[in-house]
Amino acid sequence: MEHNRINMINKDEIEAEAKTAQEAIKIALSKLGLKKTEVQISILREENKGLFSMQGTKLAKVRVKKKL
């Protein structure tokens, strides 16, 4: 079972981890209450797929920050 992780850096910036980068972005946007066009997205780590493309051993990690 995958565990999503969220780290609020401040009220306008969040780091999120999930099975995929897209899922992590979706979680971060939801927590911030913002749309994709209102933020800057940095992919800190792509998911690490396991043997034979099975479920990854490392979660994808993104930083989502509200645009000024």
Secondary structure, DSSP 8 states (H G I E B T S, - for coil): ----EEEEEETTEEEEEESSHHHHHHHHHHHHT--GGGEEEEEEE--B--GGG-S-SB-EEEEEEE--
